[in-house]
Amino acid sequence: MAARKVIAVVGATGAQGGGLARAILADPNGGFACRAITRDPVKDPARALAGKGADVVKDHAVEADVYRGFGFPGVDELGNMFQVYRDFEKEVLGARSIDLTRALNPSLQTFDEWHARNKSKIPLE
């Protein structure tokens, strides 16, 4: 059997990364191995991936200037969600506050509120 190509999944225990990691692991004949990169490889979600065959490794936060030094052609900026949460946790979590959101823009509504006001206008036939 040919060597399997490795797909490194950053944030492998999170929502997006976790789905990708599980999809790779669910296809043993797909020709790919999963290297699951996570902040905490000893927590249950990481152990579950390891139990399914993932190579689980610990993420080490890297400063943005280090990434910029790699010189990716055509890239002006890089996104690193681990770094965003580490450096801006208060702001990120604050931005998810419905109370803060409504204080900044009282006309905003949740999907449930919009749906309650508009469900009679939606044709279901």
Secondary structure as GFF3:
##gff-version 3
##sequence-region A 1 125
A	DSSP	beta_strand	5	10	.	.	.	ID=ss1
A	DSSP	alpha_helix	15	25	.	.	.	ID=ss2
A	DSSP	beta_strand	32	38	.	.	.	ID=ss3
A	DSSP	alpha_helix	44	51	.	.	.	ID=ss4
A	DSSP	beta_strand	55	58	.	.	.	ID=ss5
A	DSSP	alpha_helix	64	68	.	.	.	ID=ss6
A	DSSP	alpha_helix	81	95	.	.	.	ID=ss7
A	DSSP	alpha_helix	98	104	.	.	.	ID=ss8
A	DSSP	alpha_helix	111	118	.	.	.	ID=ss9
A	DSSP	three_ten_helix	119	121	.	.	.	ID=ss10
###
